[in-house]
Amino acid sequence: MLIDSLMTTTSSVSKTFAAAKDLATQTDRDLDWAIVQRVQEGNVGAFDQLVQKYREHIFSVIYNLTSNREDASDLTQETFIKAFRAIGRFKGKSAFFTWLYRIAINTTMTFLKKRGRRRYINYETINEEASAAEIVEKLTAKQRSEKGALVQELQEKLNESLQKLSPKHRTVVILHEIEGLEHAEIAEITKTSVGTVRSRLHYAKQQLQSYLRDYIG
């Protein structure tokens, strides 16, 4: 289905994250845990290693939820501040990045609720992101010279459609289709079951397919 091609196309940041995830073996998880333990033992400077490792990923997911770089930057900083303050309670039972994503999602949702903001997926800087170009190629046979206008139209259609989804459905779409997280990881982040994640994702795709029918049909 065309909607699947659309929603599985990711940004260059998402590709970087996906590649990182492939390398995130148990050893990598253990490395994070070792750094966390150093922080818990009083080595505050060690926390910078975690910030450097995950800052871009956290910024990416928050930006896709807020569609505002300034807000995403502020919320990313707030996420790491909260993580640092709460790190003493992290016991290593889950991956550190899963725990961190949960803080980021909760922080962003609270912000959006208070501000009444909309959540969008943004595909800007088309000329710099090959993945964004792929969206155009999959949705249309237009010439590359028309890419800018087409992407702008796609942006508007996506934003309009995503606004119609509930926050919980938008969240799973962003985490799975844009950020590349597995169902189990999303379930842990959102504190739901894998079945619930799959159900929400399936429903969200059906809704987007319906909203975008005239555009991608």
C-alpha positions as CSV (number, residue, x, y, z in Angstrom):
1,M,0.0,0.0,0.0
2,L,1.2,3.5,-0.7
3,I,0.6,4.6,2.8
4,D,3.1,2.0,4.0
5,S,5.7,3.3,1.6
6,L,5.0,6.8,2.8
7,M,5.1,6.1,6.6
8,T,8.1,3.8,6.4
9,T,10.3,6.5,4.8
10,T,12.5,8.1,7.4
11,S,14.7,11.2,7.7
12,S,18.5,11.0,7.6
13,V,18.5,11.3,11.4
14,S,16.2,8.3,11.6
15,K,18.5,6.3,9.3
16,T,21.4,7.1,11.6
17,F,19.3,6.0,14.6
18,A,18.3,2.8,12.8
19,A,21.9,2.0,12.0
20,A,22.8,2.7,15.6
21,K,20.1,0.3,16.8
22,D,21.5,-2.5,14.7
23,L,24.8,-2.0,16.6
24,A,23.0,-1.7,19.9
25,T,23.8,-5.2,21.1
26,Q,23.7,-6.4,24.7
27,T,27.3,-5.1,25.0
28,D,26.1,-1.6,24.1
29,R,23.3,-1.8,26.7
30,D,25.8,-3.0,29.2
31,L,28.1,0.0,28.3
32,D,25.2,2.4,29.0
33,W,24.5,0.7,32.3
34,A,28.2,1.0,33.3
35,I,28.1,4.7,32.6
36,V,24.9,5.1,34.5
37,Q,26.5,3.3,37.5
38,R,29.4,5.7,37.4
39,V,27.0,8.6,37.5
40,Q,25.2,7.1,40.4
41,E,28.4,6.7,42.2
42,G,29.1,10.4,41.9
43,N,30.9,10.8,38.6
44,V,28.7,13.6,37.3
45,G,30.9,14.2,34.2
46,A,30.1,10.7,32.9
47,F,26.6,11.7,32.2
48,D,27.9,13.9,29.4
49,Q,28.7,10.6,27.5
50,L,25.0,9.7,27.6
51,V,24.0,13.2,26.5
52,Q,26.3,13.1,23.5
53,K,25.2,9.6,22.5
54,Y,21.4,10.2,22.6
55,R,20.9,14.0,22.2
56,E,20.3,13.9,18.5
57,H,17.9,10.9,18.8
58,I,15.9,12.6,21.6
59,F,15.8,15.9,19.7
60,S,14.5,14.1,16.6
61,V,11.6,12.4,18.3
62,I,10.6,15.6,20.1
63,Y,10.9,17.7,17.0
64,N,8.6,15.3,15.1
65,L,6.1,15.7,17.9
66,T,6.3,19.5,18.2
67,S,7.4,20.6,14.7
68,N,9.2,23.4,16.4
69,R,13.0,23.5,16.7
70,E,13.1,25.9,19.6
71,D,10.6,23.9,21.6
72,A,12.4,20.7,20.7
73,S,15.7,22.1,21.9
74,D,14.2,23.3,25.2
75,L,12.4,20.0,25.7
76,T,15.5,18.0,24.9
77,Q,17.4,19.9,27.5
78,E,14.6,19.4,30.0
79,T,14.5,15.7,29.2
80,F,18.2,15.3,30.1
81,I,17.8,17.4,33.2
82,K,15.0,15.2,34.4
83,A,17.0,12.1,33.5
84,F,20.0,13.3,35.5
85,R,17.8,14.0,38.5
86,A,16.1,10.7,38.3
87,I,19.1,8.5,37.4
88,G,19.5,7.2,40.9
89,R,16.2,5.4,40.4
90,F,17.3,3.7,37.2
91,K,18.0,0.1,38.0
92,G,19.1,-1.2,34.5
93,K,16.1,-3.5,34.1
94,S,15.4,-1.9,30.7
95,A,17.7,-0.3,28.2
96,F,18.8,3.2,29.1
97,F,17.6,4.6,25.8
98,T,14.1,3.2,26.4
99,W,14.0,4.8,29.9
100,L,15.2,8.1,28.4
101,Y,12.6,8.0,25.5
102,R,9.9,7.5,28.1
103,I,11.0,10.7,29.9
104,A,11.1,12.6,26.5
105,I,7.7,11.4,25.4
106,N,6.1,12.2,28.8
107,T,7.8,15.6,28.9
108,T,6.7,16.5,25.4
109,M,3.1,15.3,25.9
110,T,2.8,17.4,29.0
111,F,4.1,20.4,27.1
112,L,1.7,19.9,24.2
113,K,-1.2,19.5,26.5
114,K,-0.5,22.7,28.3
115,R,0.2,24.7,25.2
116,G,-2.5,23.0,23.1
117,R,0.1,22.5,20.4
118,R,-0.3,20.2,17.4
119,R,2.0,17.3,16.6
120,Y,3.5,17.0,13.2
121,I,5.9,15.0,11.1
122,N,8.2,17.3,9.3
123,Y,10.0,16.6,6.0
124,E,11.9,19.8,5.5
125,T,15.4,20.3,3.9
126,I,14.4,18.0,1.1
127,N,17.5,18.7,-1.0
128,E,19.7,17.5,1.9
129,E,17.8,14.4,2.8
130,A,17.7,11.5,0.4
131,S,15.0,9.8,2.4
132,A,12.7,12.8,1.8
133,A,13.3,12.5,-1.9
134,E,12.3,8.9,-1.8
135,I,8.9,10.0,-0.5
136,V,8.4,12.1,-3.6
137,E,9.5,9.3,-5.9
138,K,7.1,6.8,-4.3
139,L,4.1,9.1,-4.4
140,T,4.5,10.7,-7.8
141,A,6.2,10.4,-11.2
142,K,6.8,14.1,-11.4
143,Q,10.2,15.4,-12.4
144,R,12.8,16.3,-9.8
145,S,12.5,20.0,-10.7
146,E,9.0,20.0,-9.1
147,K,10.3,18.4,-5.9
148,G,10.1,21.5,-3.7
149,A,6.5,22.2,-4.5
150,L,5.5,18.6,-4.1
151,V,7.2,18.2,-0.8
152,Q,5.5,21.3,0.5
153,E,2.2,19.9,-0.6
154,L,3.0,16.6,1.0
155,Q,4.0,18.4,4.2
156,E,0.7,20.1,4.4
157,K,-1.3,16.9,3.7
158,L,0.7,15.0,6.3
159,N,0.3,17.6,8.9
160,E,-3.4,18.0,8.2
161,S,-3.9,14.2,8.4
162,L,-1.8,13.7,11.5
163,Q,-3.6,16.4,13.4
164,K,-6.7,14.2,13.1
165,L,-5.0,11.4,14.9
166,S,-5.2,11.2,18.7
167,P,-2.0,11.8,20.6
168,K,-1.6,8.1,21.4
169,H,-1.9,7.1,17.8
170,R,0.4,9.9,16.6
171,T,3.0,8.8,19.1
172,V,3.2,5.2,17.9
173,V,3.4,6.3,14.3
174,I,6.3,8.6,15.1
175,L,8.2,6.1,17.2
176,H,7.7,3.2,14.9
177,E,7.6,4.6,11.4
178,I,9.8,7.6,11.8
179,E,12.2,6.7,14.6
180,G,12.3,3.0,13.8
181,L,11.6,1.6,17.2
182,E,10.4,-2.0,17.6
183,H,6.9,-2.7,18.9
184,A,8.3,-4.0,22.2
185,E,10.3,-0.9,22.8
186,I,7.4,1.3,22.1
187,A,5.3,-0.7,24.5
188,E,7.9,-0.2,27.2
189,I,8.1,3.5,26.5
190,T,4.4,4.0,26.5
191,K,3.7,1.5,29.3
192,T,1.3,-0.5,27.1
193,S,1.3,-4.0,25.7
194,V,2.8,-5.0,22.4
195,G,-0.7,-5.8,21.2
196,T,-1.9,-2.4,22.0
197,V,1.0,-0.8,20.1
198,R,0.2,-2.9,17.1
199,S,-3.5,-2.1,17.3
200,R,-2.9,1.6,17.5
201,L,-0.4,1.5,14.7
202,H,-2.8,-0.4,12.5
203,Y,-5.6,1.9,13.2
204,A,-3.4,5.0,12.6
205,K,-2.3,3.7,9.2
206,Q,-5.9,3.0,8.3
207,Q,-6.9,6.5,9.3
208,L,-4.0,8.1,7.4
209,Q,-4.9,5.9,4.4
210,S,-8.4,7.3,4.5
211,Y,-7.3,10.9,5.0
212,L,-4.8,10.8,2.2
213,R,-6.9,8.7,-0.2
214,D,-7.4,11.6,-2.7
215,Y,-3.8,12.6,-2.6
216,I,-2.1,9.2,-3.0
217,G,-4.8,7.3,-4.8
